[in-house]
Amino acid sequence: MSENASSKPMRGDLTQGPIFRTLILFSLPTLLSNSLQSLNGTVNSIWVGRLIGENALAATANANIIMFLVMSAAFGFGMAGTVKIGQRYGARDIDGARRTFGTAVGFCFLIALAVAMIGWFGAPWLLDALGTPGGAWQLALDYLRMVFIAIPFVIISVILTMGLRGAGDARTPLIFMGLTVLLDVVVNPLLITGWGPLPELGITGSGLSMLIANLISFAAMIAYVYAKDLPLRLRGAELAYLKPSRDELGFIIAKGLPMGAQMLLMSAAGIIVVGLVNREGLLMTAAYGAAMQLFTYIQMPAMAIGGAVSAMAAQYIGARQWHRLDALTRSGIIINFAMTGFLTVALLLFDKTALSLFLGSDSAAVPIGQHIQLLASWNFILFGVTMVYTATMRAGGVVIVPLIILGIALYPVRLGFYYLTYDWLGSDAIWLSFPVSALAAFLMAWWYYRRPGWRKRAIAESEAEAREQANTDGDPAGRFAPNV
């Protein structure tokens, strides 16, 4: 019996066992990994700000905007790969999962190399286009060029991480995210200030620290994948899968671009809100900046649960277990309500203490930040529910509709509410626009999720691929029989 046809339990098979328990256990490592990544950014900002100064901190902020734009595209392609890997893994088509993984890695590595080279030479122009302040311009250039050198390793690590999650493994990415953060946090101040034989490199040292941490972690993760013989490792003739295949690449690009565009829409909407807040004065801007730091942590459960639901749903679809999708979605919504709701309530109860960490206990911006938290933070509960609905649909290949829903909620609804109510609500129109847009996105996602059309198309596409695979290598185990 072939590897694909084997009926033995597989490592990372998310289609077995209780849905609720499996989803929690699969979500938690992703949540911890996201938390570590955010904590890494916070600690590194503290190192740069304290050891070099405000101009250096402004420089890293400008460079990070550019890095976020690059990573948005990688995220989209990685999510597309995760969906296809999950579907094939659920169908026990391990070779097909490796083909998708190889194409995703090969394609994204070529893109990353091109971005690194263009970015190195085009960094001065990019900083001018962003209007980087003169005092921070040279610092930003030094830092940004180190970022571009690191990008190929960062992007391939992201693709490998998302591929592993598609194959049901959230533990390995957590281990090596922990290693990355540990190395970066420890090495960063040593290279900034110089220690022992290490030279004092200033902000270049901060960028070099990121490069070193990601390079070592990437190499260690590759070694671990092969040492543990994880399902997505490529050996021998399978290494040819790293050359992008037209069919695999067509799926990754067609599905990945809209997913990456969602990140860009969210980023652009955030920039617009910052512009609106800046009109309200310095205290309001400071309060919102502190509140945003807390919002980052509130939305983490929604992001982790959404990613876990998408990977599990993809495996269910591959295994033709369509009847389990609604139960998975309900479980995701319940877990989101519990986790995001708990964080929201906790931060509202201790909002003054949390905000004082960023603003100082005597700052006049603290009460403003508390008011912002009270009006706006509840939106993340609804945002999390929307993430669950769209994650399930995304696993079935639906990517344009979530993009449209997000675009409508963030622009016509959010901005429309702001401009229609600002004259009588004042700055509260900004904060209330968050839950209003989240409610609109939730209602649209709920409505479309309940429509049968997307399921029928997903079933048709899945069955067509199953028939093609069965014709290729036979179906001795009957694993491609639909189970609806």
C-alpha positions in Angstrom: 0.0 0.0 0.0 1.4 3.4 -1.0 2.1 6.2 1.5 -0.9 8.1 0.3 -3.3 5.3 0.6 -2.2 4.2 4.1 -5.0 4.2 6.6 -2.6 4.4 9.6 -2.9 7.4 11.9 -0.8 10.3 10.6 1.2 12.8 12.5 -0.6 16.1 12.4 -4.0 14.6 11.3 -6.5 17.1 12.6 -9.6 15.2 11.3 -9.6 12.8 14.2 -10.8 13.3 17.7 -13.1 15.8 19.4 -13.3 19.1 17.4 -13.4 21.5 20.3 -10.4 19.9 22.1 -8.4 19.6 18.9 -9.0 23.2 18.0 -7.9 24.5 21.4 -4.7 22.4 21.4 -3.9 23.5 17.9 -4.6 27.2 18.5 -2.6 27.6 21.6 0.9 27.2 20.1 0.0 29.6 17.4 -1.3 32.1 20.0 1.9 31.8 22.0 4.0 32.1 18.8 2.2 35.4 17.9 2.6 36.7 21.4 6.3 36.0 21.3 6.6 37.8 18.0 4.9 40.9 19.3 6.9 40.8 22.5 10.0 40.6 20.5 9.1 43.8 18.6 8.2 45.6 21.8 11.5 44.6 23.5 13.6 45.5 20.5 11.9 48.9 20.3 12.8 49.5 24.0 16.4 48.5 23.3 16.7 50.9 20.3 14.9 53.8 22.0 16.8 53.5 25.3 20.3 52.7 23.9 20.3 54.9 20.7 17.6 57.4 21.0 14.3 58.8 19.6 15.7 59.3 16.0 16.7 55.6 15.9 13.2 54.5 17.1 11.6 56.6 14.4 14.0 55.1 11.9 12.9 51.5 12.8 9.3 52.5 12.6 9.8 53.7 9.0 11.7 50.6 8.1 9.1 48.3 9.7 6.3 49.9 7.5 8.2 48.7 4.5 8.8 45.3 5.9 5.1 44.9 6.8 4.2 45.6 3.1 6.6 42.9 1.9 5.4 40.4 4.6 1.8 41.0 3.6 2.5 39.4 0.2 4.3 36.5 1.9 1.4 36.0 4.3 -1.0 35.7 1.4 1.0 33.2 -0.5 1.7 31.3 2.7 -2.0 31.1 3.6 -2.8 29.9 0.1 -0.2 27.2 0.4 -1.5 26.3 3.9 -5.0 25.7 2.5 -3.8 23.5 -0.4 -1.4 21.6 1.9 -4.2 21.1 4.5 -6.6 19.8 1.8 -4.1 17.3 0.5 -2.9 16.3 3.9 -6.5 15.6 4.9 -6.9 13.5 1.8 -3.7 11.6 2.8 -2.0 12.8 -0.4 1.4 13.5 1.1 3.2 13.7 -2.2 0.7 16.4 -3.3 1.2 18.3 -0.1 4.9 18.2 -0.7 4.4 19.5 -4.3 2.5 22.5 -3.0 5.0 23.1 -0.3 7.9 22.9 -2.7 6.3 25.4 -5.1 5.4 27.8 -2.3 9.0 27.7 -1.0 10.7 28.0 -4.4 8.4 30.8 -5.6 8.6 32.9 -2.5 12.4 32.4 -2.2 12.8 33.9 -5.8 10.4 36.7 -4.9 12.3 37.4 -1.7 15.7 37.5 -3.4 14.4 40.0 -5.9 12.8 42.1 -3.2 16.1 42.0 -1.2 18.2 43.2 -4.2 15.7 45.8 -5.3 15.3 47.0 -1.7 19.0 47.3 -1.0 19.5 49.7 -3.9 16.1 51.3 -3.7 16.1 51.9 0.1 17.0 55.7 -0.2 14.1 56.2 -2.6 11.7 54.3 -0.4 12.6 56.4 2.7 12.2 59.6 0.7 8.8 58.4 -0.5 7.8 57.8 3.1 8.9 61.3 4.1 11.4 60.0 6.7 12.6 62.9 8.9 16.1 64.1 8.1 17.4 63.2 11.6 16.3 59.6 11.2 17.0 59.2 7.5 20.6 57.8 7.6 19.7 55.6 10.6 16.7 54.3 8.8 18.8 53.5 5.7 21.4 51.5 7.7 18.6 49.6 9.5 16.5 49.0 6.4 19.3 47.6 4.3 19.9 45.0 7.1 16.2 44.2 7.0 16.4 43.6 3.2 19.3 41.2 3.7 17.2 39.3 6.3 14.0 39.2 4.2 14.7 36.0 2.3 15.3 34.0 5.5 12.3 35.6 7.2 9.9 34.9 4.3 11.0 31.3 3.9 10.7 30.8 7.6 7.1 32.2 7.4 6.3 29.8 4.4 7.8 26.8 6.3 5.9 27.7 9.4 2.5 28.1 7.6 3.2 24.9 5.7 3.8 23.0 8.9 0.6 24.3 10.3 -1.3 23.1 7.2 0.1 19.7 8.0 -1.2 19.9 11.5 2.0 20.9 13.3 1.8 24.1 15.4 4.4 22.9 17.9 7.5 23.1 15.7 6.8 26.8 14.6 6.4 27.7 18.3 9.8 26.1 19.3 11.7 28.1 16.6 9.8 31.3 17.1 10.9 31.0 20.7 14.5 30.5 19.6 14.3 33.5 17.2 13.0 35.8 19.9 15.5 34.6 22.5 18.4 35.2 20.1 17.2 38.6 18.9 16.4 39.9 22.4 19.8 38.8 23.8 22.0 39.7 20.8 20.3 43.1 20.0 21.8 45.2 22.9 25.2 43.4 22.6 25.6 44.5 18.9 24.1 48.0 19.5 26.5 48.9 22.3 29.3 46.5 21.7 30.3 43.9 24.3 33.6 42.2 24.7 35.0 41.4 21.3 31.8 42.5 19.6 31.9 45.9 17.9 29.6 48.8 18.7 27.3 48.9 15.6 24.4 51.1 16.8 21.2 50.7 14.8 23.0 48.5 12.2 23.6 46.1 15.1 19.9 46.0 15.7 19.2 45.0 12.1 22.1 42.5 12.2 20.7 41.0 15.3 17.4 40.3 13.5 19.4 38.8 10.6 21.4 36.5 12.8 18.4 35.4 14.9 16.4 34.5 11.8 19.2 32.8 10.0 20.1 30.6 13.0 16.5 29.8 13.7 15.8 29.0 10.0 18.8 26.6 9.8 17.8 24.9 13.1 14.2 24.5 11.9 15.3 22.9 8.6 17.6 20.5 10.6 14.8 19.7 12.9 12.3 18.9 10.1 14.8 16.4 8.6 15.9 14.9 11.9 12.3 14.3 12.9 11.4 13.2 9.3 8.4 15.6 9.4 5.9 15.0 6.5 6.8 18.0 4.4 10.5 17.3 4.2 11.8 17.0 0.6 14.3 14.3 -0.3 15.9 13.0 -3.4 13.7 13.5 -6.5 11.3 15.5 -4.4 13.8 18.4 -4.3 12.6 19.0 -7.8 9.3 20.3 -6.3 11.2 23.4 -5.3 11.0 24.4 -9.0 7.6 26.1 -9.1 4.9 24.0 -10.9 2.5 25.9 -13.2 -0.6 24.3 -11.7 0.5 24.7 -8.1 1.7 28.3 -8.7 -1.6 29.2 -10.4 -3.5 28.3 -7.2 -1.0 30.0 -4.9 -1.0 33.3 -6.8 -4.8 33.3 -7.5 -5.7 32.6 -3.8 -2.7 34.3 -2.3 -3.0 37.8 -3.8 -6.5 38.5 -2.3 -5.3 37.2 1.1 -2.3 39.5 1.0 -4.5 42.3 -0.1 -6.5 41.9 3.1 -3.4 42.7 5.1 -2.8 45.8 3.0 -6.4 47.0 3.4 -6.1 46.7 7.1 -2.8 48.5 7.1 -4.1 51.4 5.0 -7.2 51.7 7.2 -5.0 51.9 10.2 -3.0 54.7 8.6 -6.2 56.6 7.9 -7.4 56.3 11.5 -4.0 57.6 12.7 -4.5 60.6 10.5 -7.9 61.2 11.9 -6.6 60.9 15.5 -3.7 63.3 14.8 -6.3 66.0 14.1 -7.5 65.7 17.7 -4.2 66.8 19.2 -1.1 65.4 20.9 -2.7 64.0 24.0 -5.3 62.1 21.9 -2.5 60.7 19.6 -0.5 59.6 22.6 -3.5 57.9 24.2 -4.4 56.2 21.0 -0.8 55.0 20.5 -0.9 53.3 23.9 -4.3 51.9 23.3 -3.1 50.4 20.0 -0.3 48.6 21.9 -3.0 46.9 24.0 -5.2 46.2 21.0 -2.4 44.2 19.5 -2.7 41.7 22.3 -6.5 41.6 22.4 -6.7 40.6 18.7 -4.1 37.8 19.0 -6.6 35.0 20.0 -8.8 35.9 16.9 -5.8 35.7 14.6 -4.6 32.4 16.1 -8.1 30.8 16.2 -8.7 32.0 12.6 -5.5 30.3 11.4 -6.2 27.1 13.2 -9.8 26.9 11.9 -8.5 27.5 8.4 -6.0 24.6 8.7 -8.5 22.2 10.3 -11.2 23.1 7.8 -8.8 22.5 4.9 -8.0 19.0 6.3 -11.7 18.3 6.7 -12.3 19.3 3.1 -9.5 17.1 1.9 -10.8 14.2 3.9 -14.3 14.9 2.5 -15.7 15.4 6.0 -18.0 18.3 5.0 -20.4 17.5 7.8 -17.9 18.7 10.4 -17.3 22.2 9.0 -20.3 23.8 10.9 -19.3 22.1 14.2 -15.7 23.4 13.7 -17.0 26.9 13.0 -19.2 26.9 16.1 -16.3 25.7 18.2 -14.1 28.5 16.8 -16.7 31.1 17.6 -17.1 29.8 21.2 -13.4 29.7 21.8 -13.0 33.2 20.4 -15.8 34.6 22.6 -14.1 33.0 25.6 -10.5 34.0 24.9 -11.0 37.4 23.3 -13.8 38.3 25.7 -11.6 37.4 28.7 -8.7 39.6 27.5 -11.1 42.5 26.7 -12.6 42.4 30.2 -9.2 42.0 31.9 -7.8 45.0 30.1 -10.9 47.1 30.8 -10.6 46.2 34.5 -6.9 47.0 34.6 -6.8 49.6 31.8 -5.2 52.4 33.9 -2.3 50.2 35.0 -1.8 48.9 31.5 -1.9 52.3 29.9 0.5 53.7 32.5 3.2 51.3 31.3 3.3 53.3 28.1 2.3 56.8 29.2 3.3 57.1 32.8 0.9 57.1 35.7 0.7 60.9 35.9 0.0 61.4 32.2 -3.1 63.3 31.2 -3.5 60.9 28.3 -4.3 57.9 30.6 -8.0 58.9 31.1 -8.3 59.5 27.4 -6.8 56.0 26.7 -9.3 54.5 29.2 -12.2 56.1 27.3 -10.9 54.8 24.0 -10.6 51.3 25.5 -14.1 51.4 26.8 -15.7 52.4 23.5 -13.5 50.5 21.0 -12.0 47.4 22.5 -15.3 45.3 22.3 -15.0 45.3 18.5 -12.3 42.6 18.6 -14.9 40.0 19.8 -17.0 40.5 16.7 -13.8 40.7 14.6 -12.8 37.3 15.9 -16.2 35.8 14.9 -15.8 37.2 11.4 -12.3 35.7 11.3 -13.7 32.3 12.1 -16.4 32.5 9.3 -13.9 33.7 6.7 -11.3 31.1 7.8 -13.7 28.3 7.1 -14.7 29.8 3.8 -11.0 30.4 2.9 -10.3 26.7 3.4 -12.9 26.1 0.7 -11.1 28.5 -1.7 -13.3 31.5 -1.0 -10.9 34.5 -1.0 -12.5 37.4 -2.9 -15.6 37.6 -0.7 -13.6 38.1 2.6 -11.6 40.8 0.8 -14.8 42.6 -0.3 -16.4 42.3 3.2 -13.3 43.7 4.8 -13.1 46.6 2.3 -16.7 47.5 2.8 -16.5 47.4 6.6 -13.2 49.4 6.9 -14.0 52.1 4.3 -17.6 52.9 3.5 -18.9 51.8 6.9 -16.2 52.9 9.2 -15.3 56.2 7.5 -19.0 56.8 6.6 -20.0 56.5 10.2 -17.1 58.8 11.2 -18.0 61.6 8.8 -21.8 61.3 9.4 -21.5 61.5 13.2 -18.5 63.6 13.9 -20.4 66.8 14.2 -22.3 65.6 17.3 -20.1 62.8 18.6 -16.7 64.5 18.2 -13.7 62.3 18.7 -16.0 59.5 19.9 -17.0 59.0 16.3 -13.5 57.5 15.7 -13.7 55.0 18.6 -17.3 54.0 17.9 -16.5 53.4 14.3 -14.5 50.4 15.3 -17.4 48.3 16.8 -19.8 49.6 14.0 -17.5 48.4 11.3 -16.8 45.1 13.1 -20.6 44.5 13.4 -21.1 45.2 9.7 -18.3 42.7 8.8 -19.8 40.1 11.1 -23.2 40.4 9.6 -21.9 40.2 6.0 -19.7 37.2 6.9 -22.5 35.4 8.7 -24.9 36.0 5.8 -22.4 34.7 3.1 -21.3 31.7 5.3 -25.0 30.5 5.4 -25.4 30.6 1.7 -25.0 27.2 0.0 -23.2 28.5 -3.1 -19.6 28.6 -1.7 -19.9 25.1 -0.3 -21.2 23.7 -3.6 -18.3 25.3 -5.5 -15.8 24.1 -2.9 -17.2 20.5 -3.1 -17.1 20.5 -6.9 -13.5 21.7 -6.9 -12.4 19.3 -4.2 -14.1 16.3 -5.9 -12.6 17.3 -9.3 -9.1 17.2 -7.7 -9.9 13.9 -6.0 -10.9 12.3 -9.2 -7.8 13.6 -10.9 -5.6 12.2 -8.1 -7.5 8.9 -8.1 -6.9 8.5 -11.9 -3.3 9.2 -11.3 -2.4 6.6 -8.7 -5.6 4.7 -8.1 -7.9 4.7 -5.1 -7.4 1.4 -3.3 -8.5 2.7 0.1 -11.6 4.4 -1.2 -10.4 7.6 0.5 -11.8 9.9 -2.2 -15.4 8.9 -1.6 -17.3 12.0 -0.5 -18.6 12.1 3.1 -21.2 14.9 3.2 
